[in-house]
């Protein structure tokens, strides 16, 4: 992850950490509007500790009509906002995993532009924070292609006003 690549497998919500790892991560930054807790904790822990990632499915998520996030009308916008905020705070708190944090941030910005608009994007305090810290030519140069890729990708996924559900969302 220190080289900017996301983990191959996501950590399920039954999160477990060594106290030593959590002492490096906590206290977490606070964000208004959405919770960044799961993603922030997972990515910071993976980036900061000598962990183990298994290329095996260890858990499944039960998808049902009362999931807080899965079936929300605005879940794409919410996911994008979480990526923007998580990327911003990871970059701020843990510059050693900055390449990954930048990728997450750029992906969230691109998705937000596709699912909402530029005005909504600029409403996020974290956008202004991140850009103020990263007003460097190299940041824009390194991330412009990633940004365009994600804009095209999310635009292609968009069907009318809704998104195509990812294939891993299987209702049980």
C-alpha positions, 0 to 999 in steps of 0.5 A: 500500500505504501506504493499506492496500491490498494489491498487485494482483499477488504477487511470485513466490518468485524475489525480487530487490531493490536493495541499498538496499531490503534495507538498510532491511528487514534484519535481519528479525525472527525468529519461532518456528514459521513463516518469515515471510521471503517475505511480510515481504520482499515487503510491506516492499519494496513499501511502502518503495520506489518500485517498479513493479507490473505487472498482468501474469502474469510467472511461474507456480507449479508445483504438485506433490505435494512442494510444502512448503506447498501440500498440507500438511494445516494450510496454512490455519492456517499461512497465517493464522499467517504473516499474523498474524506478518507483520502484527505485525512490519511494523507494528512495523518500518515504521509508515508501512505500518501500515494494510496491516499491520493489515489483514494482521494482522486477516485472519490472526487471523480465519482462525486463529479459523475454522481452529483456536481461541481458545486456539491464537491466544493462544499466539502471542507476536505476538498479545500484542505487537500488541495491547499496542502497539495498545490503542487504541479507534481500532484496534478500531473501524477493524478490527472490521468487517474482522475480522467480514468475514474471519470470515464469509468464511473460515467460508463457505469452510470445508467440514466440516473442510477448505477449498475450494481457491482457483481459482488452485491448478491442478495441473500 
